[in-house]
Amino acid sequence: MEPSARSILVGYDDTSAAMAAVRWAAELARDTGVGIRLLHAWTWPLLGQGVAGIPVLDPAGPRNQASRLLDDVAERVAVQYPDVAVSAELVAGMPREVLEEASPGADLLVVGTRGLGAVLGTLLGSVSRGLLHDAGCPVAIIRSDQHRAGPVLVAYDGSETAGEAVDVAADLAAAWGTPLRVVHVRSSNHAPARSGGEAWESGAGARALLDEGVARARARQAGIEVQSRILEDRTAAEGLLNAAAGARMLVLGHRGRSRGRFGSTAHATVLHATGNVTVVRPASAE
């Protein structure tokens, strides 16, 4: 999210969680000098059946109500953040498909934890899960817009996607003027992405990975404070969740060491995190 970034896309559905996501995105847009695009997915309500079983749709009422809600939140953002360019769009369709289609034109997609039909506290909902799989840009999952203190934390395991996560995390740290902490979790369940065996699980191997991540962060944003830490835990997800306590943002790659479309580490971390998380997908997949 450098100053040259195009826009931040925000999914809005008139919930308190979605409003927190809007405020968070507006503050980031102000700090980085970009605009935000508010998007609300709207579906035609089925009111009943007419003759011959043909569905009867309301052509105006609910759509007008949705439009007013969107205009209202756009106006609130414009008043509170006058330096941020705001646009709002009402799009017919299901939330996941609408946001997924719009995401390649954005530098970041922001959603609330309980907005858009997703319940991420106890279950990774279908909309958010789909967006994490298929969005054409990084996805920020916002649980609170009040979390100001703490560093940006980024997981690095030597993979290409982890490197892209370092770039995003460095940009956030620079925008907020906060330290960036690059971490690598050593666990008994996994080996680092380029591991050839036990040697990479040694302290020297983990330190080499961290040094690589730190160097990438400093090359991306020369003026930020970069810290590094080797974490020890039973699993990578548990290590990240413990380390993220008090962090302003946790950033991790969509495909670290997993061969699946959404790795178990990323899945478990997003599912159980109590703070804000940004998931970065491979550039080749966008």
C-alpha positions in Angstrom: 0.0 0.0 0.0 2.5 2.6 -1.2 1.3 6.1 -2.0 1.0 5.1 -5.7 -1.6 2.4 -4.8 -4.8 2.6 -6.7 -7.5 2.0 -4.2 -8.7 0.1 -1.1 -11.9 -1.9 -1.7 -14.3 -2.4 1.3 -17.2 -4.7 1.5 -20.1 -3.1 3.3 -23.3 -4.7 4.5 -24.7 -2.3 7.2 -23.3 -4.3 10.2 -21.1 -2.9 13.0 -18.3 -5.2 11.9 -18.5 -3.9 8.4 -18.5 -0.3 9.7 -15.3 -1.1 11.7 -13.8 -2.3 8.4 -14.8 0.9 6.7 -13.2 3.1 9.4 -10.0 1.0 9.3 -9.8 1.3 5.6 -10.5 5.0 5.6 -7.7 5.6 8.1 -5.2 3.5 6.0 -6.3 5.4 2.9 -5.7 8.7 4.6 -2.2 7.5 5.8 -1.2 6.3 2.3 -2.9 8.9 0.2 -5.2 6.6 -1.8 -9.0 6.4 -2.2 -11.4 3.9 -0.9 -14.2 2.2 -2.9 -17.2 1.0 -0.9 -19.1 -1.9 -2.4 -22.4 -3.4 -1.3 -23.7 -6.6 -2.9 -27.4 -6.6 -3.3 -29.8 -9.4 -4.3 -33.4 -9.2 -5.5 -35.8 -10.4 -2.8 -38.3 -13.1 -3.8 -41.7 -12.0 -2.6 -43.8 -14.8 -3.8 -45.0 -16.5 -7.0 -47.4 -15.1 -9.6 -49.3 -16.9 -12.3 -47.8 -20.1 -13.7 -45.3 -20.1 -10.8 -43.3 -17.1 -12.1 -41.3 -15.4 -9.3 -42.5 -11.9 -8.3 -39.7 -9.5 -7.6 -39.8 -6.1 -5.9 -38.2 -3.8 -8.4 -37.6 -0.8 -6.2 -38.1 -0.8 -2.4 -35.2 -3.0 -1.1 -32.8 -1.7 -3.7 -33.5 1.9 -2.8 -33.0 1.1 0.8 -29.7 -0.5 0.1 -28.7 2.5 -2.0 -29.5 4.9 0.9 -27.5 2.8 3.3 -24.5 2.9 1.0 -24.8 6.7 0.4 -25.1 7.3 4.1 -21.8 5.4 4.9 -20.0 7.1 2.0 -21.1 10.5 3.4 -20.0 9.7 6.9 -16.6 8.7 5.6 -16.3 11.9 3.5 -17.1 14.0 6.5 -14.8 12.2 8.9 -11.9 11.8 6.4 -12.2 14.8 4.1 -8.8 14.1 2.5 -9.8 10.6 1.3 -11.5 10.2 -2.0 -14.6 8.0 -1.5 -16.7 6.2 -4.1 -19.6 3.8 -3.5 -21.2 1.3 -5.7 -24.3 -0.9 -5.3 -23.9 -4.1 -7.3 -26.5 -6.8 -7.9 -25.2 -10.3 -7.0 -23.9 -12.5 -4.2 -21.3 -10.9 -1.9 -18.5 -13.3 -2.6 -18.8 -13.2 -6.4 -19.2 -9.4 -6.4 -16.2 -8.7 -4.3 -14.1 -11.3 -6.0 -14.8 -9.8 -9.4 -14.0 -6.3 -8.2 -10.8 -7.2 -6.3 -8.3 -7.4 -9.1 -8.8 -3.6 -9.6 -7.8 -2.9 -5.9 -4.6 -3.1 -3.9 -6.4 -4.3 -0.8 -9.8 -5.8 0.0 -11.1 -5.1 3.5 -13.9 -7.0 5.1 -15.3 -7.2 8.7 -15.3 -10.5 10.6 -19.1 -10.7 10.7 -19.9 -8.8 7.7 -21.1 -10.3 4.4 -22.6 -13.3 6.0 -19.3 -14.6 7.5 -18.8 -15.7 11.1 -15.1 -15.9 11.6 -15.0 -16.1 15.4 -16.1 -19.8 15.5 -16.4 -20.7 11.8 -14.6 -19.4 8.7 -17.7 -18.4 6.7 -18.2 -19.3 3.1 -17.9 -15.7 1.8 -14.7 -14.8 3.6 -13.2 -18.3 3.0 -13.9 -17.9 -0.7 -12.4 -14.4 -0.8 -9.2 -15.7 0.9 -9.0 -18.4 -1.8 -9.9 -16.4 -4.9 -9.6 -12.6 -4.4 -7.4 -10.8 -6.8 -5.5 -8.8 -4.1 -4.5 -9.2 -0.5 -7.4 -9.4 1.9 -7.5 -7.7 5.3 -9.9 -9.2 7.9 -10.7 -6.5 10.4 -12.0 -7.4 13.9 -11.4 -4.0 15.4 -10.5 -0.5 14.1 -9.4 0.5 17.7 -6.2 -1.5 17.8 -3.5 1.2 17.5 -0.5 0.0 19.5 2.0 -2.8 18.7 4.1 -3.7 15.7 3.1 -5.2 12.3 3.9 -8.9 12.5 4.7 -10.9 9.4 5.4 -14.6 9.1 8.3 -15.6 6.8 9.3 -19.1 5.8 11.4 -18.4 2.7 8.5 -19.0 0.2 7.7 -16.6 -2.6 4.3 -15.8 -1.1 5.9 -15.1 2.3 8.2 -12.6 0.6 5.2 -10.9 -0.9 3.6 -10.8 2.6 6.8 -9.1 3.8 6.3 -6.4 1.1 2.8 -5.7 2.3 3.7 -5.7 5.9 6.6 -3.3 5.3 4.3 -0.9 3.5 1.8 -1.0 6.4 4.6 -0.4 9.0 5.8 2.5 6.9 2.3 4.0 6.6 1.7 3.7 10.4 5.2 4.6 11.6 5.3 1.4 13.6 8.0 -1.3 13.9 7.9 -4.4 11.6 8.6 -7.7 13.3 9.6 -10.6 11.0 9.0 -14.0 12.6 9.7 -17.6 11.7 8.1 -20.4 13.7 10.1 -23.6 14.3 7.8 -26.5 14.9 8.0 -30.3 14.9 5.2 -30.6 12.3 6.7 -28.7 9.4 10.0 -27.7 7.9 10.8 -24.4 6.2 9.8 -24.0 2.5 13.2 -24.6 1.1 14.2 -27.2 3.7 16.3 -30.2 2.6 16.1 -31.8 6.0 16.9 -31.2 9.6 19.7 -28.7 9.0 17.2 -26.0 8.2 15.5 -26.6 11.5 18.7 -25.6 13.3 19.1 -22.2 14.8 21.4 -21.2 12.0 18.9 -22.1 9.3 16.1 -20.2 10.9 18.3 -17.2 11.4 19.3 -17.3 7.8 15.6 -17.2 6.8 14.9 -14.3 9.1 17.9 -12.4 7.8 16.6 -12.8 4.3 13.1 -11.6 5.3 14.6 -8.6 7.2 16.7 -7.7 4.2 13.7 -7.8 1.9 11.7 -5.6 4.3 14.5 -3.0 4.5 14.9 -3.0 0.7 11.1 -2.3 0.4 10.9 0.4 3.1 14.3 1.7 4.1 13.1 4.0 6.9 11.2 1.5 9.0 12.5 -0.3 12.2 12.7 -4.0 11.5 12.9 -6.6 14.2 13.2 -10.4 13.9 12.4 -13.3 16.1 12.5 -17.1 16.0 9.5 -18.6 17.6 9.2 -22.1 19.1 5.8 -23.8 19.2 4.0 -27.0 18.6 2.6 -25.7 15.3 3.3 -22.7 13.1 -0.3 -21.4 13.6 0.0 -21.6 17.4 3.3 -19.8 17.3 1.9 -17.0 15.2 -1.3 -16.7 17.2 0.7 -16.3 20.4 3.1 -13.8 18.9 0.3 -11.8 17.4 -1.1 -10.9 20.8 -0.8 -7.1 20.9 0.2 -6.7 17.3 -1.5 -4.1 15.2 -1.7 -6.4 12.2 -0.6 -10.0 11.4 0.4 -10.5 7.8 0.9 -14.0 6.3 1.1 -15.6 2.9 -1.8 -17.6 1.4 0.4 -20.5 0.5 3.4 -20.9 2.7 4.5 -24.5 3.0 1.1 -26.0 2.3 0.3 -27.7 -1.1 -3.4 -27.0 -0.6 -5.3 -24.0 -1.9 -5.6 -22.6 1.6 -2.9 -24.0 3.9 -3.7 -25.3 7.3 -1.4 -22.7 9.0 -3.2 -19.8 7.3 -6.6 -21.4 7.8 -6.0 -22.0 11.5 -4.5 -18.5 12.1 -7.3 -16.6 10.4 -9.9 -18.8 12.2 -8.5 -18.3 15.7 -6.9 -14.9 15.6 -8.3 -12.3 17.9 -6.8 -9.3 16.1 -6.6 -8.1 12.5 -5.1 -10.3 9.9 -4.0 -9.7 6.3 -3.7 -12.7 3.9 -1.5 -12.2 0.8 -1.9 -14.5 -2.2 0.7 -15.3 -4.8 1.0 -12.6 -7.4 0.9 -15.3 -10.1 -2.6 -16.3 -8.8 -4.1 -12.8 -8.9 
